[in-house]
Amino acid sequence: MVALGIGLSLLGSAVAPGAAQAASVWVEPLAPTTAEAQEVARFWLEDGGARLRNATPYAVRAAGFGERLATDVVPDGPPTSLPPLEGPVLHEGAAPAASGRVFFIGSDNEPHWCSGTVVNSQYRNLVATAGHCLLDIEAPMGSLGKWVFVPGYSHGELPFGLYVGKRAAVHSDFEGARDYDHDYAFANVYYGVVLSPSGVLSSVGRLADNVGAQGIVINQPLAPTVDVFGYPAGPHPDGSLPYTGETPERSTGSTFAMSTTVPRADRPIGVASPFTAQGSLGSSWLTGYASGSRTGQLNGITIGVADTDGDNRYDTGISPYFDSDLFIVYRNAASFWTGRIS
């Protein structure tokens, strides 16, 4: 675990420790060697993927409290955007193949999952999710165990294989101070794998080559509406359970500035969304979403949900605002190469 400074180029080479710029990026190893990555892949894929099917939605800091504000969010730097990469042709109405579940072992030594999405990067290997779906905030420091991503997960099926995380970049203020204005993570994954009945791991190629990738926008005015994609599960406070978490779901809603006490953040943003708490962590917020190509630009990541009108039903997703700090973390991860494990 090491904090890095980074250079100013968008997709430049990795910067060694001790660079001149302030250390705002914390790099977290996940499965840094091929042998470790193979062990992680087998852990999840053996027994017909039973551990994947039996994992439960992550519930740590999933529900929050807050109110909607009429004010706007002021960018702290120049606007920046990167385009998406179109994915495979899917049936009408399908969610983006770039959306999926991240799986890991929590502090309770049990398998859990959050939502995540593929983001455009130099080596087509980058997954975005909530920071606390990667760092274990219930422990002093370190990553959640055996971290993997499964794009297009549905009812236990892995249509595009399983992708083991090699390393991740988070903001050092989230790692060190649990600052929820920086509750986001970008994880670099190895080439995907599948496991044959005879127990052989086979490569299925690079992540974004298989499923496409969403673009990203930084320091933009709040979008009138965004489309949220994730795997919500768990009940509303009134006990109703509209989602199972077994398939990706979509909601479309307006965005707004927020004031929150849980999670505590200085300038969170919200989206009108009925997604329930568990499973929604890490859901992607896409602006400019095109149903034909299933692509858009990432401008939010769910770090919690809230009931803002007091009717005992969640009505709002909460995200950090995508500012210059987030872009620094993204740039660090976007130029990191991973490779094969089989």
Secondary structure, 3 states (H helix, E strand, C coil): CEEECCCCCCCCCCCCCCCCCCCCEEEEECCCCHHHHHHHHHHHHHHHHHHHHHCEECCCCCEEEEEECCCCCCCCCCCEEECCECCCCCCCCCCCCCEEEEEEECCCCCEEEEEEEEECCCCCCEEEECHHHCECCCCCCCECEEEEEEECCECCECCCCEEEEEEEEEEHHHHHHCCHHHCCEEEEECCEEEECCCCCEEEEECHHHHHCEEEEEECCCCCCEEEEEECCCCCCCCCCCCCCCCCCEEEEEEEEEEEEEECCECCEEEEECCCCCCCCCCCEEEEEEECCCCEEEEEEECCEEECCCCCCCCCEEEEECCCHHHHHHHHHHHCCCCCCCC
